[in-house]
Amino acid sequence: MGSRSTTLLFCLLLLLTHSLALALALAETLHRRVIPGFLYRRSRGRCTAQFWSERREAWPRMVPETSTVSKVFGSRVYERYRWDLTLVEATARNEEESNPFGGLVKEGSAALLNSYARDGFPYKPWQVKTLVIRALVSRTQAASQANQFLLANQACS
C-alpha cells in the first residue's frame, strides 16, 4: 500500500506542477495581450493613417484631433471634402481605391501628423499642406501624391 500512495502522491504533484506552469503561461499571455495560436496579425507602423486613426498616441499639439481638414489644409479643399471632416475621420477613410481624393486626404493627413510628431520625417508641415493643395487639381495627381505620402508614412518609424 505504501508504494501505491507514493505513486498517487507523485501523480498529484505532477498534475499540480503542470497546472501551475499552464496558469503562469496563460497569465503571461494575457498580460502581454498576445493572442495564442496561428492568427496572422499585421503589424501597423507608428506612422500610418491606420495608426493615427486608432488614437493610440497623443496627437501633436499643432493639429488636435478635432481639427477639420478645411482649417488645416485651407479653403481650397472645400470642393473635394465635407466642411466638417476632421483629421481623425480623414485618417480612418477606406475609399482610396475608388476615390483618389479620399486617398489623398487620408495619407496627406497622416503625413501632416508625422511631419509634426516624427523627427526625420521627409516632409515639413508646410510641404505636406502645399502638396495636398497642388494635388487637388486632378484625379491622377491626387492618386500620385497619395501614393508618395503612403510610401513616406510606411517608411517612417
N, C-alpha and C positions, 0 to 999 in steps of 0.2 A: 504494500500500500504506500510505502514511503517514496518509491520511485514514480508511482503514478501521481502523487501530489507534487512532486518536484517537476514532472513533465507538464502538469496542468499550470503550475505556477510560472514555469518558463514560457508557456504559450500565452498566458495572460500578460506577462511582462513584454513579450514580443509584440503583441497586439497593441498594448498601450504605447510602446515606443513608436510604432508605425503611425498610430493615430495622432500622436503628438507631432511627429515630423510632417504629416499631412496638414495638420492645423496650422503649423508655423509657415509652411509654404503657401497655403491659402491666404493667411493673414498678410504675408509679404506681397502677394499678388494683388490683393485688394488695396493695400497701402499705396502701391505704385500705380494703381488703376490700369494695370495691364490686363488685357483680355487673353486668357489662355486659349490655346488651340491653334488652328490653322487659318485664322481670319487674316485677310490681307488688309493692312491699314496703310493708306497713302500718307507719306509724311508731307506736312504742309510747311512750307518755308515761312520764315518770320516776316517776309516782305510781300507776300502775295495778297491779292484782293480778298481771297477767302479768309486769310488770317486776320486782316483788318476788319472784315465784316463780322467775325466772331467775337470781337471786342475782348480779346484775351490779354491785351496790353493797353496801358494808358495811352491815349491819343496825344499827339503833340499839342501844346497849348495854342499854337498859332492857328490851328484848324480843329476846333472842338467837333465832337460827333454830331452836334445839332446844326453845324454849318450847312448851308444849302449850296448846291453846285453853282447856282447863278451868282451867289455872293462871292464864292471862291474864284471861279473862272471868269466872271464878268457877264455883262448883259448879252453878249453875243450868243450865249448858249440857250437863250430863251426859245429860239426857233427849233431846237432839237430836243429839249428836255423840259419836263414839268418845272414850273417856277419854284415849287416846294420840295423838289427832290434833294434829300440830304446825302451827305457823303457816305453814311452808313448804308443807305439804300443803294447808292451807286456801286459800292464795292460788293454788294450782295446780288447784283443783277446776273441773270443767266441767259441773256439773249444775244450774246456776242457773235454767235454763229450765223444767226439770221439777220442781225442788225449791226452793221459795223459801228454805228454811232453809240450803241449800247456797250460794245466792247471798248470803245474809246473812253467813255466816261468811267467805266469800271476800272480799266488799267491805268487811266490817267489819274483817277482819284487815289489809287494805291501808290502810284509813283509820286504824287504830291506828298502823301503822308510819309513815304520813305525818304523823300528829299529833306523833310524836316526832322525825321526821327533817326535816320541811319547815317553815321559818318561814312564817307566814301561812296555814297550813292552817286551814280554817274550824272545825274541831273540836279540842278539847283531848282528851288521852287519857282523862280521866275521863268526858267526854261520850260518846265512842265506846263505852266499856265500858257505860255506863248505857243508851244507846240500843240496843245489841245485846241486853242482858238484857230490856229492855222489849218488843222486837220478837219475842221468842220465844213470846209468848202465842198468836199465830195466824199462819196462812199469809199472810193479807192484810197484816198489819202487817210480817211478815218481808220480803215482796216490796216493800212500800213503802219500808221503811228501807234495804233493799239497794239500791234504785234511787237513793235520796238519797245514799248513800255512793258509788255508782258515779259519779254526776254530780260530786260533790266530788273524787273521785280523778281523773277525766278532766280537770277544770278546773285542777287543780293542776299546777305546773311545776317 
